[in-house]
Amino acid sequence: MTQNAQQVAGLLLAAGGGRRLGGRPKALLEHRGRPLVEFAVGVLRAAGCARVHVVLGAEAAAVRERAELGDCVLVENPGWADGMGSSLRAGLDSLTGTDAGAALVSLVDQPGIGAEAVGRVLAACTSRESLVSAAYDGVRGHPVLFGAAHWAGIAATATGDRGARAYLKAHEEAITLVECGDVAEPYDIDTAADLEHLE
């Protein structure tokens, strides 16, 4: 599967309402002159994901209007306020039945993680059974890659803001960790103080 990046779909979770940012949706924060969601899609494409699904939630209509998301598949998650778990489920559901053999999941609010780190995680995918995670000084972080064989199990346990955490903990021995600390910074844009990371 490493030879065929088309089999790995990019899955960008961009539905959050930015509660700790005073209700500013993270997808619409500006970075390098464009909405953050557009930047994040560009990272997935540059890393080699030909198919990209973007999960939208808060102010989805405004995101569609302002961001150039071209040939992305846009997935609306009406339950986005329930947390990241519902967005992950919506995204995996949108990929079920496609030719994707794995989903590379990234978060819209981590602009310090660029195409080089994402590409490393992508390259470690070998089959529909793959579980791959970026690591920073040995600590698991994002992005993460889920082979299609795991999607149903992840969807069944993805609740609240935990996303795939419970599933990954239960399958820790199967995860391939890919060190990315030398090429990426895994900070989140969560609070007003974090906005200094945007350019």
N, CA and C atoms as an extended XYZ file, in Angstrom:
597
Properties=species:S:1:pos:R:3:atomname:S:1:resname:S:1:resid:I:1 pbc="F F F"
N         0.816       -1.203        0.000 N   MET     1
C         0.000        0.000        0.000 CA  MET     1
C         0.857        1.263        0.000 C   MET     1
N         2.090        1.122        0.400 N   THR     2
C         2.956        2.305        0.404 CA  THR     2
C         3.145        2.841       -1.009 C   THR     2
N         2.975        1.957       -2.020 N   GLN     3
C         3.163        2.390       -3.396 CA  GLN     3
C         1.966        3.181       -3.914 C   GLN     3
N         0.809        3.035       -3.248 N   ASN     4
C        -0.400        3.628       -3.799 CA  ASN     4
C        -1.080        4.551       -2.794 C   ASN     4
N        -0.615        5.785       -2.781 N   ALA     5
C        -1.171        6.743       -1.820 CA  ALA     5
C        -2.650        7.013       -2.076 C   ALA     5
N        -3.119        6.695       -3.297 N   GLN     6
C        -4.539        6.913       -3.587 CA  GLN     6
C        -5.410        6.054       -2.674 C   GLN     6
N        -4.841        4.970       -2.172 N   GLN     7
C        -5.605        4.093       -1.295 CA  GLN     7
C        -5.722        4.672        0.117 C   GLN     7
N        -4.930        5.700        0.409 N   VAL     8
C        -5.020        6.360        1.719 CA  VAL     8
C        -5.726        7.697        1.536 C   VAL     8
N        -6.879        7.825        2.152 N   ALA     9
C        -7.629        9.081        2.065 CA  ALA     9
C        -7.236        9.986        3.228 C   ALA     9
N        -7.107       11.267        2.950 N   GLY    10
C        -6.932       12.232        4.022 CA  GLY    10
C        -8.283       12.519        4.652 C   GLY    10
N        -8.328       12.548        5.972 N   LEU    11
C        -9.573       12.855        6.687 CA  LEU    11
C        -9.280       14.001        7.657 C   LEU    11
N        -9.771       15.177        7.318 N   LEU    12
C        -9.498       16.374        8.114 CA  LEU    12
C       -10.694       16.687        9.006 C   LEU    12
N       -10.453       16.712       10.300 N   LEU    13
C       -11.513       17.048       11.253 CA  LEU    13
C       -11.484       18.558       11.491 C   LEU    13
N       -12.523       19.243       11.006 N   ALA    14
C       -12.535       20.714       11.026 CA  ALA    14
C       -13.881       21.255       11.472 C   ALA    14
N       -14.540       20.554       12.400 N   ALA    15
C       -15.914       20.910       12.764 CA  ALA    15
C       -16.031       21.759       14.020 C   ALA    15
N       -14.956       21.878       14.788 N   GLY    16
C       -15.024       22.502       16.103 CA  GLY    16
C       -15.456       23.958       16.098 C   GLY    16
N       -16.139       24.338       17.170 N   GLY    17
C       -16.666       25.694       17.276 CA  GLY    17
C       -15.743       26.674       17.975 C   GLY    17
N       -14.568       26.214       18.411 N   GLY    18
C       -13.621       27.120       19.064 CA  GLY    18
C       -14.164       27.720       20.348 C   GLY    18
N       -14.715       26.850       21.203 N   ARG    19
C       -15.334       27.315       22.454 CA  ARG    19
C       -14.383       28.192       23.275 C   ARG    19
N       -13.116       27.742       23.382 N   ARG    20
C       -12.146       28.510       24.187 CA  ARG    20
C       -11.562       29.695       23.428 C   ARG    20
N       -12.010       29.851       22.174 N   LEU    21
C       -11.585       31.006       21.374 CA  LEU    21
C       -12.740       31.998       21.241 C   LEU    21
N       -13.689       31.917       22.167 N   GLY    22
C       -14.828       32.822       22.125 CA  GLY    22
C       -15.810       32.473       21.020 C   GLY    22
N       -15.836       31.197       20.650 N   GLY    23
C       -16.800       30.763       19.641 CA  GLY    23
C       -16.391       31.054       18.215 C   GLY    23
N       -15.074       31.172       17.971 N   ARG    24
C       -14.601       31.360       16.595 CA  ARG    24
C       -14.249       30.000       16.022 C   ARG    24
N       -14.958       29.523       15.007 N   PRO    25
C       -14.652       28.203       14.452 CA  PRO    25
C       -13.207       28.129       13.962 C   PRO    25
N       -12.525       27.069       14.348 N   LYS    26
C       -11.102       26.954       14.008 CA  LYS    26
C       -10.866       26.901       12.507 C   LYS    26
N       -11.800       26.297       11.776 N   ALA    27
C       -11.642       26.174       10.322 CA  ALA    27
C       -11.472       27.528        9.655 C   ALA    27
N       -12.079       28.583       10.264 N   LEU    28
C       -12.081       29.910        9.640 CA  LEU    28
C       -10.976       30.833       10.164 C   LEU    28
N       -10.194       30.375       11.133 N   LEU    29
C        -9.078       31.204       11.582 CA  LEU    29
C        -8.131       31.426       10.400 C   LEU    29
N        -7.536       32.614       10.334 N   GLU    30
C        -6.696       32.912        9.184 CA  GLU    30
C        -5.245       32.507        9.424 C   GLU    30
N        -4.657       31.863        8.429 N   HIS    31
C        -3.256       31.448        8.496 CA  HIS    31
C        -2.648       31.652        7.116 C   HIS    31
N        -1.621       32.478        7.045 N   ARG    32
C        -0.968       32.787        5.766 CA  ARG    32
C        -1.963       33.299        4.724 C   ARG    32
N        -2.907       34.111        5.225 N   GLY    33
C        -3.825       34.796        4.320 CA  GLY    33
C        -5.044       34.015        3.874 C   GLY    33
N        -5.177       32.771        4.347 N   ARG    34
C        -6.318       31.948        3.951 CA  ARG    34
C        -6.914       31.250        5.166 C   ARG    34
N        -8.145       30.745        5.087 N   PRO    35
C        -8.708       30.011        6.221 CA  PRO    35
C        -7.848       28.787        6.574 C   PRO    35
N        -7.766       28.508        7.856 N   LEU    36
C        -6.928       27.412        8.347 CA  LEU    36
C        -7.304       26.072        7.714 C   LEU    36
N        -8.589       25.878        7.436 N   VAL    37
C        -9.027       24.614        6.836 CA  VAL    37
C        -8.399       24.418        5.455 C   VAL    37
N        -8.244       25.498        4.728 N   GLU    38
C        -7.645       25.432        3.389 CA  GLU    38
C        -6.163       25.050        3.495 C   GLU    38
N        -5.481       25.653        4.460 N   PHE    39
C        -4.075       25.329        4.697 CA  PHE    39
C        -3.917       23.845        5.027 C   PHE    39
N        -4.799       23.340        5.904 N   ALA    40
C        -4.711       21.947        6.350 CA  ALA    40
C        -4.953       20.961        5.209 C   ALA    40
N        -5.886       21.293        4.334 N   VAL    41
C        -6.128       20.448        3.151 CA  VAL    41
C        -4.885       20.436        2.268 C   VAL    41
N        -4.258       21.593        2.110 N   GLY    42
C        -3.038       21.682        1.303 CA  GLY    42
C        -1.924       20.795        1.838 C   GLY    42
N        -1.837       20.698        3.161 N   VAL    43
C        -0.824       19.830        3.783 CA  VAL    43
C        -1.098       18.368        3.429 C   VAL    43
N        -2.340       17.941        3.531 N   LEU    44
C        -2.698       16.551        3.200 CA  LEU    44
C        -2.398       16.251        1.733 C   LEU    44
N        -2.732       17.192        0.860 N   ARG    45
C        -2.473       16.983       -0.572 CA  ARG    45
C        -0.969       16.922       -0.846 C   ARG    45
N        -0.214       17.837       -0.240 N   ALA    46
C         1.238       17.864       -0.463 CA  ALA    46
C         1.900       16.588        0.037 C   ALA    46
N         1.299       15.968        1.051 N   ALA    47
C         1.852       14.729        1.599 CA  ALA    47
C         1.530       13.521        0.729 C   ALA    47
N         0.575       13.671       -0.198 N   GLY    48
C         0.281       12.571       -1.112 CA  GLY    48
C        -1.119       12.006       -1.048 C   GLY    48
N        -2.027       12.658       -0.308 N   CYS    49
C        -3.409       12.165       -0.246 CA  CYS    49
C        -4.185       12.718       -1.444 C   CYS    49
N        -4.544       11.844       -2.370 N   ALA    50
C        -5.286       12.289       -3.556 CA  ALA    50
C        -6.740       12.564       -3.213 C   ALA    50
N        -7.299       11.757       -2.305 N   ARG    51
C        -8.690       11.944       -1.870 CA  ARG    51
C        -8.653       12.572       -0.483 C   ARG    51
N        -9.393       13.670       -0.303 N   VAL    52
C        -9.461       14.318        1.010 CA  VAL    52
C       -10.927       14.559        1.375 C   VAL    52
N       -11.326       14.038        2.538 N   HIS    53
C       -12.654       14.299        3.090 CA  HIS    53
C       -12.488       15.277        4.250 C   HIS    53
N       -13.327       16.304        4.285 N   VAL    54
C       -13.253       17.328        5.329 CA  VAL    54
C       -14.560       17.323        6.112 C   VAL    54
N       -14.463       17.106        7.426 N   VAL    55
C       -15.659       17.114        8.263 CA  VAL    55
C       -15.876       18.528        8.786 C   VAL    55
N       -17.038       19.106        8.427 N   LEU    56
C       -17.395       20.460        8.845 CA  LEU    56
C       -18.509       20.401        9.881 C   LEU    56
N       -18.593       21.447       10.702 N   GLY    57
C       -19.651       21.511       11.708 CA  GLY    57
C       -20.024       22.943       11.975 C   GLY    57
N       -19.314       23.585       12.909 N   ALA    58
C       -19.615       24.969       13.270 CA  ALA    58
C       -19.493       25.876       12.044 C   ALA    58
N       -20.533       26.656       11.802 N   GLU    59
C       -20.563       27.608       10.688 CA  GLU    59
C       -20.148       26.973        9.362 C   GLU    59
N       -20.660       25.776        9.117 N   ALA    60
C       -20.289       25.035        7.907 CA  ALA    60
C       -20.550       25.838        6.634 C   ALA    60
N       -21.663       26.571        6.593 N   ALA    61
C       -21.990       27.340        5.381 CA  ALA    61
C       -20.940       28.404        5.121 C   ALA    61
N       -20.477       29.076        6.186 N   ALA    62
C       -19.452       30.114        6.035 CA  ALA    62
C       -18.127       29.498        5.591 C   ALA    62
N       -17.819       28.313        6.095 N   VAL    63
C       -16.573       27.642        5.696 CA  VAL    63
C       -16.630       27.300        4.207 C   VAL    63
N       -17.766       26.755        3.770 N   ARG    64
C       -17.923       26.420        2.343 CA  ARG    64
C       -17.752       27.662        1.476 C   ARG    64
N       -18.274       28.787        1.976 N   GLU    65
C       -18.254       30.027        1.207 CA  GLU    65
C       -16.849       30.634        1.138 C   GLU    65
N       -16.136       30.615        2.268 N   ARG    66
C       -14.858       31.345        2.335 CA  ARG    66
C       -13.640       30.532        1.949 C   ARG    66
N       -13.704       29.231        2.165 N   ALA    67
C       -12.516       28.413        1.906 CA  ALA    67
C       -12.612       27.752        0.537 C   ALA    67
N       -11.484       27.726       -0.176 N   GLU    68
C       -11.437       27.029       -1.461 CA  GLU    68
C       -11.058       25.581       -1.181 C   GLU    68
N       -12.065       24.715       -1.206 N   LEU    69
C       -11.839       23.315       -0.862 CA  LEU    69
C       -11.984       22.408       -2.073 C   LEU    69
N       -12.019       23.031       -3.247 N   GLY    70
C       -11.923       22.330       -4.525 CA  GLY    70
C       -12.620       20.988       -4.578 C   GLY    70
N       -11.828       19.949       -4.868 N   ASP    71
C       -12.435       18.639       -5.064 CA  ASP    71
C       -12.427       17.790       -3.796 C   ASP    71
N       -12.427       18.448       -2.642 N   CYS    72
C       -12.581       17.703       -1.386 CA  CYS    72
C       -14.023       17.213       -1.274 C   CYS    72
N       -14.202       16.119       -0.565 N   VAL    73
C       -15.546       15.675       -0.203 CA  VAL    73
C       -15.865       16.338        1.137 C   VAL    73
N       -16.910       17.168        1.166 N   LEU    74
C       -17.272       17.882        2.391 CA  LEU    74
C       -18.368       17.113        3.118 C   LEU    74
N       -18.097       16.794        4.367 N   VAL    75
C       -19.004       15.992        5.179 CA  VAL    75
C       -19.509       16.869        6.313 C   VAL    75
N       -20.819       17.085        6.379 N   GLU    76
C       -21.345       17.901        7.478 CA  GLU    76
C       -21.712       17.016        8.658 C   GLU    76
N       -21.243       17.400        9.820 N   ASN    77
C       -21.546       16.670       11.046 CA  ASN    77
C       -22.511       17.500       11.884 C   ASN    77
N       -23.797       17.182       11.826 N   PRO    78
C       -24.767       17.970       12.602 CA  PRO    78
C       -24.553       17.837       14.106 C   PRO    78
N       -23.872       16.779       14.532 N   GLY    79
C       -23.631       16.578       15.959 CA  GLY    79
C       -22.261       17.048       16.413 C   GLY    79
N       -21.684       18.009       15.683 N   TRP    80
C       -20.298       18.437       15.959 CA  TRP    80
C       -20.105       18.922       17.398 C   TRP    80
N       -21.149       19.504       17.989 N   ALA    81
C       -21.013       20.042       19.347 CA  ALA    81
C       -20.803       18.947       20.389 C   ALA    81
N       -21.066       17.698       20.029 N   ASP    82
C       -20.856       16.573       20.954 CA  ASP    82
C       -19.379       16.231       21.121 C   ASP    82
N       -18.528       16.800       20.271 N   GLY    83
C       -17.093       16.549       20.407 CA  GLY    83
C       -16.502       15.849       19.196 C   GLY    83
N       -15.174       15.679       19.254 N   MET    84
C       -14.428       15.148       18.120 CA  MET    84
C       -14.861       13.744       17.734 C   MET    84
N       -15.331       12.960       18.700 N   GLY    85
C       -15.739       11.587       18.410 CA  GLY    85
C       -16.792       11.524       17.319 C   GLY    85
N       -17.782       12.425       17.389 N   SER    86
C       -18.854       12.404       16.385 CA  SER    86
C       -18.323       12.784       15.008 C   SER    86
N       -17.340       13.688       14.966 N   SER    87
C       -16.751       14.074       13.677 CA  SER    87
C       -15.928       12.931       13.089 C   SER    87
N       -15.214       12.227       13.945 N   LEU    88
C       -14.434       11.083       13.474 CA  LEU    88
C       -15.370       10.016       12.907 C   LEU    88
N       -16.475        9.752       13.612 N   ARG    89
C       -17.447        8.773       13.117 CA  ARG    89
C       -18.022        9.205       11.771 C   ARG    89
N       -18.389       10.484       11.656 N   ALA    90
C       -18.958       10.990       10.399 CA  ALA    90
C       -17.960       10.857        9.255 C   ALA    90
N       -16.699       11.161        9.545 N   GLY    91
C       -15.667       11.080        8.516 CA  GLY    91
C       -15.412        9.654        8.057 C   GLY    91
N       -15.292        8.735        9.015 N   LEU    92
C       -15.056        7.328        8.654 CA  LEU    92
C       -16.260        6.773        7.897 C   LEU    92
N       -17.457        7.186        8.311 N   ASP    93
C       -18.671        6.732        7.636 CA  ASP    93
C       -18.672        7.192        6.176 C   ASP    93
N       -18.167        8.406        5.935 N   SER    94
C       -18.143        8.941        4.566 CA  SER    94
C       -17.144        8.197        3.678 C   SER    94
N       -16.174        7.534        4.288 N   LEU    95
C       -15.158        6.791        3.529 CA  LEU    95
C       -15.558        5.337        3.310 C   LEU    95
N       -16.484        4.846        4.136 N   THR    96
C       -16.918        3.455        4.007 CA  THR    96
C       -17.567        3.263        2.644 C   THR    96
N       -17.148        2.222        1.946 N   GLY    97
C       -17.707        1.966        0.621 CA  GLY    97
C       -16.924        2.615       -0.510 C   GLY    97
N       -15.909        3.414       -0.185 N   THR    98
C       -15.025        3.974       -1.222 CA  THR    98
C       -13.860        2.997       -1.421 C   THR    98
N       -12.934        3.348       -2.311 N   ASP    99
C       -11.786        2.463       -2.534 CA  ASP    99
C       -10.653        2.723       -1.539 C   ASP    99
N       -10.906        3.576       -0.556 N   ALA   100
C        -9.856        3.888        0.420 CA  ALA   100
C        -9.588        2.676        1.316 C   ALA   100
N        -8.323        2.337        1.471 N   GLY   101
C        -7.945        1.230        2.340 CA  GLY   101
C        -7.478        1.703        3.698 C   GLY   101
N        -7.309        3.024        3.838 N   ALA   102
C        -6.881        3.605        5.111 CA  ALA   102
C        -7.270        5.074        5.132 C   ALA   102
N        -7.413        5.616        6.343 N   ALA   103
C        -7.716        7.037        6.524 CA  ALA   103
C        -6.595        7.672        7.329 C   ALA   103
N        -6.032        8.750        6.797 N   LEU   104
C        -5.020        9.505        7.525 CA  LEU   104
C        -5.734       10.695        8.159 C   LEU   104
N        -5.872       10.662        9.478 N   VAL   105
C        -6.695       11.647       10.188 CA  VAL   105
C        -5.825       12.783       10.727 C   VAL   105
N        -6.167       14.004       10.331 N   SER   106
C        -5.455       15.164       10.868 CA  SER   106
C        -6.471       16.159       11.428 C   SER   106
N        -5.973       17.060       12.270 N   LEU   107
C        -6.826       18.036       12.949 CA  LEU   107
C        -6.557       19.425       12.378 C   LEU   107
N        -7.616       20.199       12.186 N   VAL   108
C        -7.487       21.504       11.536 CA  VAL   108
C        -6.660       22.479       12.370 C   VAL   108
N        -6.593       22.249       13.703 N   ASP   109
C        -5.955       23.252       14.567 CA  ASP   109
C        -4.497       22.931       14.902 C   ASP   109
N        -3.810       22.186       14.015 N   GLN   110
C        -2.401       21.868       14.254 CA  GLN   110
C        -1.538       22.273       13.049 C   GLN   110
N        -1.451       23.585       12.766 N   PRO   111
C        -0.703       24.033       11.584 CA  PRO   111
C         0.801       23.827       11.674 C   PRO   111
N         1.293       23.452       12.854 N   GLY   112
C         2.727       23.189       12.988 CA  GLY   112
C         3.131       21.822       12.451 C   GLY   112
N         2.142       21.023       12.054 N   ILE   113
C         2.410       19.703       11.491 CA  ILE   113
C         2.247       19.804        9.984 C   ILE   113
N         3.354       19.743        9.274 N   GLY   114
C         3.337       19.953        7.827 CA  GLY   114
C         3.388       18.666        7.022 C   GLY   114
N         3.588       18.834        5.724 N   ALA   115
C         3.520       17.710        4.792 CA  ALA   115
C         4.600       16.661        5.046 C   ALA   115
N         5.754       17.067        5.563 N   GLU   116
C         6.826       16.089        5.775 CA  GLU   116
C         6.423       15.068        6.839 C   GLU   116
N         5.876       15.553        7.948 N   ALA   117
C         5.434       14.643        9.008 CA  ALA   117
C         4.277       13.768        8.524 C   ALA   117
N         3.315       14.386        7.843 N   VAL   118
C         2.167       13.632        7.342 CA  VAL   118
C         2.632       12.565        6.351 C   VAL   118
N         3.585       12.925        5.512 N   GLY   119
C         4.125       11.982        4.537 CA  GLY   119
C         4.810       10.789        5.192 C   GLY   119
N         5.468       11.007        6.306 N   ARG   120
C         6.116        9.900        7.024 CA  ARG   120
C         5.081        8.901        7.539 C   ARG   120
N         3.991        9.434        8.080 N   VAL   121
C         2.930        8.564        8.593 CA  VAL   121
C         2.294        7.795        7.439 C   VAL   121
N         2.041        8.486        6.346 N   LEU   122
C         1.468        7.866        5.156 CA  LEU   122
C         2.352        6.724        4.647 C   LEU   122
N         3.653        6.963        4.623 N   ALA   123
C         4.588        5.966        4.083 CA  ALA   123
C         4.659        4.699        4.924 C   ALA   123
N         4.258        4.794        6.188 N   ALA   124
C         4.331        3.625        7.076 CA  ALA   124
C         3.112        2.714        6.943 C   ALA   124
N         2.163        3.115        6.118 N   CYS   125
C         0.956        2.309        5.912 CA  CYS   125
C         1.271        1.153        4.967 C   CYS   125
N         0.979       -0.064        5.406 N   THR   126
C         1.280       -1.232        4.573 CA  THR   126
C         0.047       -2.026        4.169 C   THR   126
N        -1.066       -1.869        4.886 N   SER   127
C        -2.245       -2.674        4.577 CA  SER   127
C        -3.495       -2.085        5.222 C   SER   127
N        -4.619       -2.742        4.998 N   ARG   128
C        -5.891       -2.333        5.607 CA  ARG   128
C        -5.894       -2.589        7.113 C   ARG   128
N        -4.874       -3.295        7.596 N   GLU   129
C        -4.761       -3.560        9.041 CA  GLU   129
C        -3.844       -2.555        9.744 C   GLU   129
N        -3.245       -1.648        8.981 N   SER   130
C        -2.267       -0.725        9.562 CA  SER   130
C        -2.881        0.207       10.611 C   SER   130
N        -2.124        0.452       11.670 N   LEU   131
C        -2.404        1.506       12.651 CA  LEU   131
C        -1.087        2.254       12.810 C   LEU   131
N        -1.073        3.511       12.426 N   VAL   132
C         0.176        4.284       12.440 CA  VAL   132
C        -0.083        5.601       13.152 C   VAL   132
N         0.888        6.063       13.919 N   SER   133
C         0.741        7.345       14.592 CA  SER   133
C         2.052        8.113       14.562 C   SER   133
N         1.948        9.413       14.344 N   ALA   134
C         3.116       10.269       14.528 CA  ALA   134
C         3.477       10.255       16.010 C   ALA   134
N         4.757       10.429       16.295 N   ALA   135
C         5.216       10.525       17.678 CA  ALA   135
C         6.145       11.725       17.793 C   ALA   135
N         6.124       12.329       18.957 N   TYR   136
C         6.964       13.493       19.232 CA  TYR   136
C         7.777       13.162       20.471 C   TYR   136
N         9.076       12.950       20.266 N   ASP   137
C         9.955       12.465       21.345 CA  ASP   137
C         9.361       11.192       21.955 C   ASP   137
N         8.853       10.329       21.104 N   GLY   138
C         8.354        9.035       21.544 CA  GLY   138
C         6.932        9.018       22.054 C   GLY   138
N         6.304       10.207       22.150 N   VAL   139
C         4.931       10.289       22.668 CA  VAL   139
C         3.956       10.365       21.490 C   VAL   139
N         2.954        9.497       21.497 N   ARG   140
C         2.000        9.430       20.397 CA  ARG   140
C         1.227       10.731       20.244 C   ARG   140
N         1.058       11.166       18.989 N   GLY   141
C         0.310       12.387       18.693 CA  GLY   141
C        -0.407       12.269       17.362 C   GLY   141
N        -0.598       13.393       16.668 N   HIS   142
C        -1.265       13.406       15.355 CA  HIS   142
C        -0.252       13.740       14.272 C   HIS   142
N        -0.513       13.391       13.023 N   PRO   143
C        -1.693       12.673       12.556 CA  PRO   143
C        -1.631       11.178       12.879 C   PRO   143
N        -2.774       10.528       12.728 N   VAL   144
C        -2.853        9.077       12.921 CA  VAL   144
C        -3.453        8.469       11.657 C   VAL   144
N        -3.082        7.227       11.393 N   LEU   145
C        -3.592        6.534       10.211 CA  LEU   145
C        -4.279        5.252       10.641 C   LEU   145
N        -5.493        5.080       10.157 N   PHE   146
C        -6.290        3.900       10.509 CA  PHE   146
C        -6.573        3.093        9.257 C   PHE   146
N        -6.069        1.864        9.188 N   GLY   147
C        -6.442        0.970        8.106 CA  GLY   147
C        -7.934        0.681        8.192 C   GLY   147
N        -8.553        0.403        7.038 N   ALA   148
C       -10.010        0.239        6.976 CA  ALA   148
C       -10.512       -0.887        7.878 C   ALA   148
N        -9.671       -1.859        8.159 N   ALA   149
C       -10.078       -2.971        9.023 CA  ALA   149
C       -10.426       -2.493       10.432 C   ALA   149
N        -9.950       -1.313       10.802 N   HIS   150
C       -10.177       -0.785       12.157 CA  HIS   150
C       -11.343        0.193       12.240 C   HIS   150
N       -11.890        0.612       11.097 N   TRP   151
C       -12.855        1.723       11.117 CA  TRP   151
C       -14.074        1.427       11.970 C   TRP   151
N       -14.635        0.240       11.833 N   ALA   152
C       -15.864       -0.084       12.583 CA  ALA   152
C       -15.594       -0.073       14.081 C   ALA   152
N       -14.458       -0.622       14.489 N   GLY   153
C       -14.107       -0.651       15.910 CA  GLY   153
C       -13.875        0.742       16.468 C   GLY   153
N       -13.240        1.590       15.675 N   ILE   154
C       -12.999        2.971       16.113 CA  ILE   154
C       -14.326        3.724       16.231 C   ILE   154
N       -15.180        3.583       15.229 N   ALA   155
C       -16.476        4.280       15.243 CA  ALA   155
C       -17.311        3.861       16.450 C   ALA   155
N       -17.189        2.592       16.830 N   ALA   156
C       -17.989        2.083       17.957 CA  ALA   156
C       -17.538        2.653       19.300 C   ALA   156
N       -16.281        3.122       19.376 N   THR   157
C       -15.760        3.610       20.654 CA  THR   157
C       -15.492        5.118       20.669 C   THR   157
N       -15.697        5.780       19.528 N   ALA   158
C       -15.401        7.224       19.440 CA  ALA   158
C       -16.557        8.029       20.018 C   ALA   158
N       -16.376        8.533       21.238 N   THR   159
C       -17.421        9.335       21.877 CA  THR   159
C       -16.806       10.607       22.455 C   THR   159
N       -17.633       11.609       22.659 N   GLY   160
C       -17.174       12.859       23.273 CA  GLY   160
C       -15.973       13.429       22.548 C   GLY   160
N       -15.031       13.945       23.315 N   ASP   161
C       -13.830       14.531       22.718 CA  ASP   161
C       -12.682       13.532       22.661 C   ASP   161
N       -12.981       12.278       22.933 N   ARG   162
C       -11.896       11.306       23.002 CA  ARG   162
C       -11.474       10.757       21.652 C   ARG   162
N       -12.313       10.878       20.654 N   GLY   163
C       -11.942       10.371       19.345 CA  GLY   163
C       -11.584        8.895       19.413 C   GLY   163
N       -10.419        8.557       18.889 N   ALA   164
C        -9.999        7.151       18.817 CA  ALA   164
C        -9.149        6.725       20.006 C   ALA   164
N        -9.061        7.563       21.017 N   ARG   165
C        -8.127        7.299       22.119 CA  ARG   165
C        -8.327        5.921       22.764 C   ARG   165
N        -9.573        5.565       23.068 N   ALA   166
C        -9.850        4.286       23.729 CA  ALA   166
C        -9.446        3.119       22.836 C   ALA   166
N        -9.757        3.234       21.558 N   TYR   167
C        -9.423        2.149       20.619 CA  TYR   167
C        -7.905        1.986       20.515 C   TYR   167
N        -7.200        3.106       20.393 N   LEU   168
C        -5.748        3.041       20.264 CA  LEU   168
C        -5.104        2.477       21.528 C   LEU   168
N        -5.651        2.831       22.674 N   LYS   169
C        -5.115        2.309       23.938 CA  LYS   169
C        -5.272        0.787       23.990 C   LYS   169
N        -6.411        0.308       23.503 N   ALA   170
C        -6.682       -1.131       23.518 CA  ALA   170
C        -5.846       -1.890       22.481 C   ALA   170
N        -5.316       -1.190       21.492 N   HIS   171
C        -4.545       -1.834       20.418 CA  HIS   171
C        -3.122       -1.280       20.344 C   HIS   171
N        -2.630       -0.874       21.506 N   GLU   172
C        -1.335       -0.196       21.561 CA  GLU   172
C        -0.203       -0.984       20.903 C   GLU   172
N        -0.244       -2.301       21.104 N   GLU   173
C         0.866       -3.129       20.586 CA  GLU   173
C         0.874       -3.189       19.058 C   GLU   173
N        -0.248       -2.825       18.428 N   ALA   174
C        -0.336       -2.892       16.962 CA  ALA   174
C         0.061       -1.581       16.286 C   ALA   174
N         0.272       -0.518       17.074 N   ILE   175
C         0.536        0.805       16.490 CA  ILE   175
C         2.005        0.940       16.087 C   ILE   175
N         2.222        1.382       14.851 N   THR   176
C         3.560        1.746       14.394 CA  THR   176
C         3.760        3.226       14.699 C   THR   176
N         4.734        3.541       15.543 N   LEU   177
C         5.026        4.943       15.861 CA  LEU   177
C         6.074        5.481       14.885 C   LEU   177
N         5.827        6.648       14.353 N   VAL   178
C         6.736        7.279       13.405 CA  VAL   178
C         7.192        8.608       14.005 C   VAL   178
N         8.450        8.701       14.346 N   GLU   179
C         8.960        9.915       14.996 CA  GLU   179
C         8.915       11.101       14.026 C   GLU   179
N         8.299       12.208       14.483 N   CYS   180
C         8.159       13.403       13.644 CA  CYS   180
C         8.621       14.665       14.365 C   CYS   180
N         9.156       14.499       15.578 N   GLY   181
C         9.545       15.657       16.383 CA  GLY   181
C        10.616       16.521       15.746 C   GLY   181
N        11.368       15.948       14.794 N   ASP   182
C        12.429       16.725       14.141 CA  ASP   182
C        11.903       17.596       13.003 C   ASP   182
N        10.653       17.349       12.560 N   VAL   183
C        10.136       18.104       11.412 CA  VAL   183
C         8.809       18.804       11.680 C   VAL   183
N         8.227       18.625       12.879 N   ALA   184
C         6.905       19.211       13.131 CA  ALA   184
C         6.756       19.589       14.594 C   ALA   184
N         5.841       20.525       14.825 N   GLU   185
C         5.494       20.932       16.193 CA  GLU   185
C         4.010       20.674       16.405 C   GLU   185
N         3.657       19.833       17.392 N   PRO   186
C         2.260       19.398       17.526 CA  PRO   186
C         1.387       20.267       18.424 C   PRO   186
N         1.620       21.585       18.430 N   TYR   187
C         0.770       22.447       19.262 CA  TYR   187
C        -0.634       22.535       18.667 C   TYR   187
N        -1.619       22.818       19.533 N   ASP   188
C        -3.004       23.035       19.114 CA  ASP   188
C        -3.308       24.533       19.194 C   ASP   188
N        -4.215       24.985       18.329 N   ILE   189
C        -4.744       26.352       18.455 CA  ILE   189
C        -6.037       26.223       19.267 C   ILE   189
N        -5.931       26.367       20.579 N   ASP   190
C        -7.080       26.150       21.457 CA  ASP   190
C        -7.558       27.421       22.139 C   ASP   190
N        -6.611       28.296       22.489 N   THR   191
C        -6.956       29.496       23.253 CA  THR   191
C        -6.447       30.734       22.544 C   THR   191
N        -6.849       31.899       23.022 N   ALA   192
C        -6.415       33.153       22.401 CA  ALA   192
C        -4.894       33.259       22.394 C   ALA   192
N        -4.245       32.749       23.440 N   ALA   193
C        -2.776       32.811       23.502 CA  ALA   193
C        -2.132       32.006       22.374 C   ALA   193
N        -2.822       30.946       21.914 N   ASP   194
C        -2.255       30.099       20.861 CA  ASP   194
C        -2.297       30.756       19.490 C   ASP   194
N        -3.077       31.834       19.366 N   LEU   195
C        -3.229       32.477       18.059 CA  LEU   195
C        -1.899       33.045       17.557 C   LEU   195
N        -0.938       33.218       18.445 N   GLU   196
C         0.374       33.750       18.021 CA  GLU   196
C         1.081       32.791       17.055 C   GLU   196
N         0.659       31.519       17.049 N   HIS   197
C         1.265       30.547       16.126 CA  HIS   197
C         0.812       30.753       14.682 C   HIS   197
N        -0.276       31.490       14.493 N   LEU   198
C        -0.789       31.705       13.139 CA  LEU   198
C        -0.033       32.836       12.472 C   LEU   198
N         0.127       32.706       11.165 N   GLU   199
C         0.894       33.726       10.423 CA  GLU   199
C         0.004       34.519        9.499 C   GLU   199
